[in-house]
Amino acid sequence: MVSPTVRVQKYFADVGVCSRRSAEALIEAGEVTVNGKLAELGQKVTPGEDDVRVDGQRVKPRRDSHMTVAVHKPRGLICSNDDPHNPATIVELLPPQLARRRFFCAGRLDKDSEGLVVLTTDGDLANKLMHPRNVVVKRYQVKLEETFPKARMERLVKGIKIEDEWYKVERAALINPRNDTSNDLDVWMHHGKKREIRQLFLALGFPVKRLRRYQIGALPLRGIPVRAVKVLSSKEINLLFKFPDAPLPGHRAAVVRSSHPSPKS
């Protein structure tokens, strides 16, 4: 029986080294070899037979199945497997029985933010969650230093240009408003530049005091304590791609949303 062959980048995703896109970057950088020769994009390998290496380290087929977990990240940790400038990373929250496996973040939160982060050993799943075409909605509770007025709400979804790039959210609502203002807002995003929410509010003159992601798709953070890790079932993984239809929290006012059409769930 002939062993099946797969493209190098898919092999990397299958064994949990990185996503296909990241694997392509490694190949283009000349850091991947197959049987002692530099790998090429699209090259096929036979898992378990060909000697595939990244930076000299052999990539071996995985014997156990993929695993995906939800983590309640506290402030102070970065979303990375290893960073010499930030030794405190999210992977330190993984229990010993999981820490031996190669997890990577399927979407990130900055060091000063908290909430729901998905870690997975499945590179294809990570790529699917992060690719813009899949429109995976993330919901955040934003606490500001000062009260935000109803009159400025529409500006959040219309966006603002910062250094030649547009920063915006898809939906927004005041939480528990008084006199048409509130320090707390609920915002939806299905894209995301680095620190986009913080940059957007700061550009409008409202520094963010606290940023918490409490839902991805239809999967809530609710029930997962701070610093805790929950292994996700296949049903829960599917919820990540479901468009949320739950009402916004609190007594909302001036809900505004982007003109971008909502995807079908």
JOKACOR-V160877 format. One record per residue. N is the residue number from 1. RES is the residue in one letter. PHI is phi in whole degrees, 0 to 359 (999 if undefined). OMEGA is omega in radians with two decimals (* if undefined). Layout:
BEGIN
n:N res:RES phi:PHI omega:OMEGA
n:N res:RES phi:PHI omega:OMEGA
END
This chain:
BEGIN
n:1 res:M phi:999 omega:-3.11
n:2 res:V phi:279 omega:3.13
n:3 res:S phi:291 omega:-3.13
n:4 res:P phi:290 omega:3.08
n:5 res:T phi:251 omega:3.12
n:6 res:V phi:221 omega:3.07
n:7 res:R phi:293 omega:-3.08
n:8 res:V phi:305 omega:-3.09
n:9 res:Q phi:294 omega:3.08
n:10 res:K phi:289 omega:3.10
n:11 res:Y phi:301 omega:3.12
n:12 res:F phi:298 omega:3.13
n:13 res:A phi:293 omega:-3.12
n:14 res:D phi:297 omega:-3.09
n:15 res:V phi:269 omega:3.05
n:16 res:G phi:86 omega:3.10
n:17 res:V phi:287 omega:-3.13
n:18 res:C phi:189 omega:3.10
n:19 res:S phi:286 omega:3.12
n:20 res:R phi:300 omega:-3.13
n:21 res:R phi:298 omega:3.12
n:22 res:S phi:294 omega:3.12
n:23 res:A phi:297 omega:3.12
n:24 res:E phi:298 omega:3.12
n:25 res:A phi:294 omega:3.11
n:26 res:L phi:295 omega:3.12
n:27 res:I phi:296 omega:-3.13
n:28 res:E phi:296 omega:3.13
n:29 res:A phi:278 omega:3.12
n:30 res:G phi:76 omega:-3.10
n:31 res:E phi:261 omega:-3.09
n:32 res:V phi:242 omega:3.06
n:33 res:T phi:235 omega:3.04
n:34 res:V phi:234 omega:-3.10
n:35 res:N phi:53 omega:3.05
n:36 res:G phi:86 omega:-3.13
n:37 res:K phi:242 omega:3.14
n:38 res:L phi:301 omega:-3.14
n:39 res:A phi:285 omega:3.09
n:40 res:E phi:240 omega:3.10
n:41 res:L phi:302 omega:3.13
n:42 res:G phi:87 omega:-3.13
n:43 res:Q phi:295 omega:-3.13
n:44 res:K phi:259 omega:3.12
n:45 res:V phi:226 omega:3.05
n:46 res:T phi:255 omega:-3.12
n:47 res:P phi:305 omega:3.12
n:48 res:G phi:88 omega:3.14
n:49 res:E phi:247 omega:3.12
n:50 res:D phi:283 omega:3.11
n:51 res:D phi:269 omega:-3.11
n:52 res:V phi:254 omega:-3.08
n:53 res:R phi:227 omega:3.02
n:54 res:V phi:239 omega:-3.12
n:55 res:D phi:52 omega:3.08
n:56 res:G phi:87 omega:-3.12
n:57 res:Q phi:263 omega:-3.09
n:58 res:R phi:288 omega:3.09
n:59 res:V phi:262 omega:-3.08
n:60 res:K phi:257 omega:3.10
n:61 res:P phi:299 omega:3.12
n:62 res:R phi:273 omega:-3.14
n:63 res:R phi:269 omega:3.14
n:64 res:D phi:262 omega:-3.07
n:65 res:S phi:282 omega:3.12
n:66 res:H phi:293 omega:3.12
n:67 res:M phi:220 omega:3.10
n:68 res:T phi:231 omega:-3.10
n:69 res:V phi:230 omega:3.00
n:70 res:A phi:255 omega:-3.11
n:71 res:V phi:236 omega:3.04
n:72 res:H phi:266 omega:-3.07
n:73 res:K phi:283 omega:3.00
n:74 res:P phi:273 omega:3.02
n:75 res:R phi:293 omega:3.09
n:76 res:G phi:104 omega:3.12
n:77 res:L phi:254 omega:3.07
n:78 res:I phi:256 omega:-3.14
n:79 res:C phi:272 omega:-3.11
n:80 res:S phi:201 omega:3.05
n:81 res:N phi:280 omega:-3.09
n:82 res:D phi:198 omega:3.12
n:83 res:D phi:213 omega:-3.10
n:84 res:P phi:298 omega:-3.13
n:85 res:H phi:269 omega:3.14
n:86 res:N phi:223 omega:-3.08
n:87 res:P phi:295 omega:-3.13
n:88 res:A phi:273 omega:-3.11
n:89 res:T phi:241 omega:-3.08
n:90 res:I phi:296 omega:-3.10
n:91 res:V phi:293 omega:3.12
n:92 res:E phi:290 omega:3.10
n:93 res:L phi:280 omega:-3.11
n:94 res:L phi:291 omega:3.08
n:95 res:P phi:294 omega:-3.06
n:96 res:P phi:308 omega:-3.09
n:97 res:Q phi:290 omega:3.10
n:98 res:L phi:257 omega:-3.05
n:99 res:A phi:298 omega:-3.13
n:100 res:R phi:288 omega:-3.10
n:101 res:R phi:269 omega:-3.10
n:102 res:R phi:268 omega:3.06
n:103 res:F phi:262 omega:2.96
n:104 res:F phi:220 omega:-3.00
n:105 res:C phi:281 omega:3.05
n:106 res:A phi:263 omega:-3.02
n:107 res:G phi:106 omega:-3.00
n:108 res:R phi:234 omega:2.93
n:109 res:L phi:234 omega:-3.14
n:110 res:D phi:289 omega:-3.04
n:111 res:K phi:303 omega:-3.06
n:112 res:D phi:272 omega:-3.13
n:113 res:S phi:256 omega:-3.07
n:114 res:E phi:221 omega:3.05
n:115 res:G phi:120 omega:-2.97
n:116 res:L phi:282 omega:3.04
n:117 res:V phi:229 omega:3.11
n:118 res:V phi:257 omega:3.03
n:119 res:L phi:246 omega:-3.12
n:120 res:T phi:212 omega:3.01
n:121 res:T phi:266 omega:-3.07
n:122 res:D phi:263 omega:-3.11
n:123 res:G phi:298 omega:3.13
n:124 res:D phi:295 omega:3.12
n:125 res:L phi:295 omega:3.13
n:126 res:A phi:300 omega:-3.14
n:127 res:N phi:295 omega:3.13
n:128 res:K phi:295 omega:-3.14
n:129 res:L phi:291 omega:-3.05
n:130 res:M phi:266 omega:-3.06
n:131 res:H phi:286 omega:-3.08
n:132 res:P phi:304 omega:-3.06
n:133 res:R phi:294 omega:-3.11
n:134 res:N phi:273 omega:3.03
n:135 res:V phi:47 omega:3.07
n:136 res:V phi:274 omega:-3.04
n:137 res:V phi:277 omega:3.03
n:138 res:K phi:245 omega:-3.12
n:139 res:R phi:244 omega:-3.04
n:140 res:Y phi:230 omega:2.94
n:141 res:Q phi:257 omega:-3.08
n:142 res:V phi:248 omega:3.06
n:143 res:K phi:253 omega:-3.07
n:144 res:L phi:257 omega:3.09
n:145 res:E phi:292 omega:-3.12
n:146 res:E phi:232 omega:-3.14
n:147 res:T phi:290 omega:-3.12
n:148 res:F phi:256 omega:-3.08
n:149 res:P phi:276 omega:3.08
n:150 res:K phi:305 omega:-3.08
n:151 res:A phi:296 omega:-3.11
n:152 res:R phi:261 omega:-3.03
n:153 res:M phi:299 omega:-3.07
n:154 res:E phi:298 omega:-3.14
n:155 res:R phi:296 omega:-3.12
n:156 res:L phi:295 omega:-3.11
n:157 res:V phi:270 omega:3.03
n:158 res:K phi:287 omega:3.06
n:159 res:G phi:91 omega:-3.14
n:160 res:I phi:215 omega:-3.11
n:161 res:K phi:272 omega:3.12
n:162 res:I phi:231 omega:-3.14
n:163 res:E phi:51 omega:3.05
n:164 res:D phi:70 omega:3.07
n:165 res:E phi:231 omega:3.12
n:166 res:W phi:271 omega:3.09
n:167 res:Y phi:246 omega:-3.08
n:168 res:K phi:199 omega:2.99
n:169 res:V phi:242 omega:-3.12
n:170 res:E phi:272 omega:3.09
n:171 res:R phi:217 omega:3.10
n:172 res:A phi:206 omega:3.09
n:173 res:A phi:205 omega:3.01
n:174 res:L phi:284 omega:3.09
n:175 res:I phi:255 omega:-3.14
n:176 res:N phi:46 omega:-3.08
n:177 res:P phi:287 omega:3.01
n:178 res:R phi:228 omega:-3.11
n:179 res:N phi:55 omega:3.09
n:180 res:D phi:63 omega:3.04
n:181 res:T phi:220 omega:3.08
n:182 res:S phi:198 omega:3.02
n:183 res:N phi:276 omega:-3.06
n:184 res:D phi:244 omega:3.10
n:185 res:L phi:228 omega:3.01
n:186 res:D phi:250 omega:3.14
n:187 res:V phi:232 omega:3.11
n:188 res:W phi:245 omega:3.03
n:189 res:M phi:218 omega:3.01
n:190 res:H phi:234 omega:3.01
n:191 res:H phi:226 omega:3.05
n:192 res:G phi:160 omega:2.97
n:193 res:K phi:270 omega:-3.12
n:194 res:K phi:299 omega:3.10
n:195 res:R phi:56 omega:-3.03
n:196 res:E phi:298 omega:-3.12
n:197 res:I phi:297 omega:3.13
n:198 res:R phi:298 omega:-3.13
n:199 res:Q phi:295 omega:-3.12
n:200 res:L phi:296 omega:-3.12
n:201 res:F phi:295 omega:3.13
n:202 res:L phi:296 omega:3.13
n:203 res:A phi:296 omega:3.11
n:204 res:L phi:273 omega:3.10
n:205 res:G phi:93 omega:-3.11
n:206 res:F phi:229 omega:-3.14
n:207 res:P phi:300 omega:3.14
n:208 res:V phi:277 omega:3.11
n:209 res:K phi:270 omega:-3.11
n:210 res:R phi:209 omega:3.14
n:211 res:L phi:229 omega:-3.06
n:212 res:R phi:227 omega:3.06
n:213 res:R phi:272 omega:-3.05
n:214 res:Y phi:245 omega:3.13
n:215 res:Q phi:198 omega:2.98
n:216 res:I phi:234 omega:-3.01
n:217 res:G phi:60 omega:3.07
n:218 res:A phi:255 omega:3.12
n:219 res:L phi:266 omega:-3.10
n:220 res:P phi:270 omega:3.02
n:221 res:L phi:284 omega:-3.07
n:222 res:R phi:312 omega:3.10
n:223 res:G phi:95 omega:3.10
n:224 res:I phi:252 omega:-3.12
n:225 res:P phi:295 omega:3.09
n:226 res:V phi:302 omega:3.13
n:227 res:R phi:76 omega:-3.13
n:228 res:A phi:272 omega:-3.14
n:229 res:V phi:234 omega:3.12
n:230 res:K phi:236 omega:3.07
n:231 res:V phi:286 omega:-3.08
n:232 res:L phi:269 omega:3.03
n:233 res:S phi:281 omega:3.11
n:234 res:S phi:298 omega:3.11
n:235 res:K phi:295 omega:3.14
n:236 res:E phi:291 omega:3.07
n:237 res:I phi:297 omega:3.11
n:238 res:N phi:297 omega:3.12
n:239 res:L phi:296 omega:3.14
n:240 res:L phi:299 omega:-3.09
n:241 res:F phi:260 omega:-3.13
n:242 res:K phi:272 omega:3.14
n:243 res:F phi:289 omega:-3.07
n:244 res:P phi:291 omega:3.10
n:245 res:D phi:238 omega:3.12
n:246 res:A phi:288 omega:3.12
n:247 res:P phi:294 omega:3.07
n:248 res:L phi:293 omega:-3.06
n:249 res:P phi:289 omega:3.05
n:250 res:G phi:73 omega:3.09
n:251 res:H phi:272 omega:-2.99
n:252 res:R phi:276 omega:3.09
n:253 res:A phi:215 omega:3.07
n:254 res:A phi:51 omega:3.06
n:255 res:V phi:293 omega:3.10
n:256 res:V phi:234 omega:-3.12
n:257 res:R phi:217 omega:-3.14
n:258 res:S phi:291 omega:3.07
n:259 res:S phi:283 omega:3.11
n:260 res:H phi:299 omega:-3.10
n:261 res:P phi:295 omega:3.11
n:262 res:S phi:285 omega:3.12
n:263 res:P phi:287 omega:3.06
n:264 res:K phi:283 omega:3.13
n:265 res:S phi:277 omega:*
END
